[in-house]
Amino acid sequence: MHYLIGNIGHLFVILSFVAAIVSAFAYAQAQYASARLQTDWLVNARVAFYVHAVSVLGAGVSLFIIIYNHYFEYHYAYSHSDKNLPLHYLISTFWNGQEGSFWLWMFWQAVLGIILMKTQKSWEAPAMVVFALVQAFLASMILGSVIPGIDLKIGSSPFILLRDALDDPIFKMNPDFVPADGNGLNPLLQNYWMVIHPPTLFLGFASTLVPFAFCLAGLWQRQYTEWVRPALPWALFSAAILGLGILMGGYWAYETLNFGGYWNWDPVENAVYVPWLVLVASVHTMITYKNSKTALKASVILVVAVFLLILYSTFLVRSGILGDTSVHSFTDLGLSGQLLIYQFFFTGIAVWLIVRSWKEIPTTEEEVSTYSREFWIFMGASTLCLMGLQVLIPTSIPVYNSIVEGLGVTSNVAPPADQVGFYSKFQLWFAAGVALLSGTGQFFWWKRMDRGNVLNDLLLPVLLSLLVAVVTASVSKVYNVAYGLLLFAGVYIILSNIIVAGKVLKKNPSLSGGALAHMGVGLMLIGILFSSGYSKVVSLNNSGLLISKQFSDTGNREHLLLYLHEPELMAGYELEYLGERLELRDKVGYIKRSEVEILGQPGGGKSPTEPLDAIAQNDILKDGKKLYARGDTLRVHPENIYYEIEMRKNGKVEATLFPRLQVNPNMGLLASPDIKRAIGKDLYVHSAPLVRDTIVWSEMQQVRVRKSQEFFVNDYVAMLEDISRVETVAGVELTSSDAAVQARIRVEGERGSYFAQPVFIILNSAQVGRIYDEIADLGVRLTLLNIHPETEEFTLGVETRQKDWVVIKAMEKPLINILWLGTGVLMIGFSIAMVRRFKDFRKGH
Amino acid sequence: MKKSHIAILVGLAAIVAIVLTTASDASTYVTFGQAYQMASAGSKKQIHVVGQLKKDSRGEIIGIEKSPDHLSFSFLLIDENNQEQKVYFNEPMPADFLRSEKVVVIGNYQRDTFVAQKILLKCPSKYQEEKLNASL
């Protein structure tokens, strides 16, 4: 038992909580203290924040030591990791649980806090008060301390011992019991994106605090206009990182999950999408303010709204309130109350500060002209906010239900049944609106427009976009009005920004960030339009066979059943299922499952991800090179089964896909797709997570053959190649009075030869034992039944079963790579804009 | 009237429209009885029904019928009013289906069968084992 490390970790958490409060208090004092005392308070506040930051780091290191050293006496290590995870997955284990992800958030904010301390002078104290308070709230979430007397538990500690977390009788018998291995990491999370997606997302979350802190500091200190300059570059940083984090999640879902897309409008996804939209809107109003001193009030409201929405999304995801509506919200740790206090505390302070200073925030009384850039930006920002609201309101239905039920009224409102259809049909129009507004706004941004020249400047891009959109629409058969409009809007925003960028780039390349970012959005919209709107299930079961009368109503199925080596036509391809494959532990690539004999059962009492030894049944070749010789021991991951599916067009192999099914004793069956990527469209294939029924073997047929004589097995040509005496038989103890012979039978399959090696044993010269051998790919099982030395013949038992099969679903995703390309362009645009605004901020000093 | 006032009015109208469309597109949690009545009254709306899989006295799940080609299946679900209903799903059986302690089906009645378009599963301990699977 390693109590010390847990106690140290817990102590660090407590220290970080206390130090954050001390720092907030000292910074607040510094703000009000006389000039003589101010320096002292500042020093105290800084020291306290450093202590806080070091404690946060210390808590993280302690938790990682527990995970890294597999101290399964700790609940966190036991429930999220196991001994076989490689280092990078041990790292993702770290933020797999709620407590670890709170830590990650806190860590980033501690880093950002230190950067602010170092880079800000006049803003340091008031902004850091907000920072330190937020940190104190976050630290309280993982405090795990019980207030004596009132028996109130605050937070959920990652350092809790297994025996305190689980009420298992084993701990009554032996309090020092430590499990031999942990529960492991959800296999869907064993993906490289899960190593970097959460840190990126939480850096995005954390960075929204920076503009919020500046804004509150500005309101508090009645410096209503000055806060925008330091806040703007951080808002850009935040928009870039949060956007990147969200899209990484989408990309992970596309590659790993099997719902066939990158975005599912799940409440958990919506909860980060809405703040991001509002964040982007706030960036635009802040830029407007910097240029023309308008939209300051809007900026204040939006910047505050972003952070409050981040808190709200945290509440939604972590309080358990989404329980029935989301497939992947966290389990409830009993933090709902604390999360609500967190939400209300900052909402209260922000609302109070805004109300207090509302009349004092400078505004322009002048009427906004339709020909001004401010007008277009304001319209765009408003549309973005409405776009967010359209998602926020339905996502909040569970919250509405709890409130109404809290008032004693039963509510049976459920979220829309078809989430994807519901959100898409509205978001589509908003997205088109935003694109049209921002495309047009670009022209107003860079040039004074009036009634005279507006037509001149806009006519060309509008006509050109119309032309491109109409041609594209007719070529790719876009016959839906809304889709057509979105296509036009996407083309328009790209073209108008190319025109603008052409002019701006000549003058000053550092100003091109905005144009690039908008082009990226246009590309993304087009990518989303085609990959989602024209995603097509191609694995239709058109056999027209009615399975049974009661199953007849719903027409064609969207899955396809492939029997081994029985090619089927799909989407212009000929598909052939080639059999089950295994992944090698120590070498790259797949091997046939039938080529090896796996020793032991996957997850047999041990961890499900334990690689197992296997014996090569024949020489294992790959691309003509011998990887393993017959009889070699190799290591495989038996829990992952890959289904090799060959796709041919006109007899030529176009692609070989390996969709995966993971048999995980703890988590059931999990399917992951394989994707045939192409610039025009991806083909996305996954196998259905189906449990194989118990195999039924046919009655045994007997054949009597000589060596080298051909015979038929389930219509395949077979031959008894060799028969030899063996000294060892796996799983049987042979003594000197026993004898064992092994037959080697070659069966010619559709593709290459297979070998079956049944064993015949004579124990104590009297008893006979037979060990059959199965060729799974061909669905045959061979037994050496008898040896007839007098005629040099052998009797073989042949059993057959239904051929191996796989059920797949395949989808076409047109132009999905344009979406990923657009994401990249958007990120570059954000980065250029951010660098420019940081430089601008430095000049201001 | 100033342009900003028009903008505010348009914004408010949009918000009202959003709330109304949400209300009209929102689904409801109902029992099989209510769902049947809705369908009989001509409603094609997809609704949510929460229930548990039917089990025999030994706790084994019963009433599951798979199509021979594995591409669809049907099962018996008992709703919160203890009404039993056959539910048909035109997709292969989801992984973990048999382990779920609560099933939410989203769909509607088509004649006497409830056809689910989507199934949400509530598994008791999917990612956090509540029992130790270890021995001394």
Chai-1 contact restraints between the chains, C-beta under 6 A:
chainA,res_idxA,chainB,res_idxB,connection_type,confidence,min_distance_angstrom,max_distance_angstrom,comment,restraint_id
A,S79,B,Q128,contact,1.0,0.0,6.0,A-B,restraint_1
A,D168,B,L132,contact,1.0,0.0,6.0,A-B,restraint_2
A,P179,B,A134,contact,1.0,0.0,6.0,A-B,restraint_3
A,N183,B,E129,contact,1.0,0.0,6.0,A-B,restraint_4
A,N186,B,Y127,contact,1.0,0.0,6.0,A-B,restraint_5
A,E367,B,K2,contact,1.0,0.0,6.0,A-B,restraint_6
A,S382,B,G11,contact,1.0,0.0,6.0,A-B,restraint_7
A,L386,B,A14,contact,1.0,0.0,6.0,A-B,restraint_8
A,L389,B,I18,contact,1.0,0.0,6.0,A-B,restraint_9
A,Q390,B,I18,contact,1.0,0.0,6.0,A-B,restraint_10
A,I393,B,I18,contact,1.0,0.0,6.0,A-B,restraint_11
A,I393,B,T22,contact,1.0,0.0,6.0,A-B,restraint_12
A,P394,B,T22,contact,1.0,0.0,6.0,A-B,restraint_13
A,N412,B,T28,contact,1.0,0.0,6.0,A-B,restraint_14
A,N412,B,Y29,contact,1.0,0.0,6.0,A-B,restraint_15
A,V413,B,A26,contact,1.0,0.0,6.0,A-B,restraint_16
A,A414,B,S27,contact,1.0,0.0,6.0,A-B,restraint_17
A,A414,B,T28,contact,1.0,0.0,6.0,A-B,restraint_18
A,A414,B,Y29,contact,1.0,0.0,6.0,A-B,restraint_19
A,A414,B,H48,contact,1.0,0.0,6.0,A-B,restraint_20
A,P416,B,D25,contact,1.0,0.0,6.0,A-B,restraint_21
A,P416,B,A26,contact,1.0,0.0,6.0,A-B,restraint_22
A,P416,B,S27,contact,1.0,0.0,6.0,A-B,restraint_23
A,A417,B,S27,contact,1.0,0.0,6.0,A-B,restraint_24
A,A417,B,Q46,contact,1.0,0.0,6.0,A-B,restraint_25
A,A417,B,I106,contact,1.0,0.0,6.0,A-B,restraint_26
A,F422,B,D25,contact,1.0,0.0,6.0,A-B,restraint_27
A,I547,B,S67,contact,1.0,0.0,6.0,A-B,restraint_28
A,F551,B,S67,contact,1.0,0.0,6.0,A-B,restraint_29
A,F551,B,S72,contact,1.0,0.0,6.0,A-B,restraint_30
A,D553,B,Q110,contact,1.0,0.0,6.0,A-B,restraint_31
A,T554,B,N90,contact,1.0,0.0,6.0,A-B,restraint_32
A,R557,B,L71,contact,1.0,0.0,6.0,A-B,restraint_33
A,H559,B,L71,contact,1.0,0.0,6.0,A-B,restraint_34
A,L561,B,D69,contact,1.0,0.0,6.0,A-B,restraint_35
A,G668,B,A95,contact,1.0,0.0,6.0,A-B,restraint_36
A,G668,B,D96,contact,1.0,0.0,6.0,A-B,restraint_37
A,L669,B,A95,contact,1.0,0.0,6.0,A-B,restraint_38
A,A688,B,P92,contact,1.0,0.0,6.0,A-B,restraint_39
A,P689,B,A95,contact,1.0,0.0,6.0,A-B,restraint_40
A,L690,B,H70,contact,1.0,0.0,6.0,A-B,restraint_41
A,L690,B,P92,contact,1.0,0.0,6.0,A-B,restraint_42
A,V807,B,H70,contact,1.0,0.0,6.0,A-B,restraint_43
A,V807,B,P92,contact,1.0,0.0,6.0,A-B,restraint_44
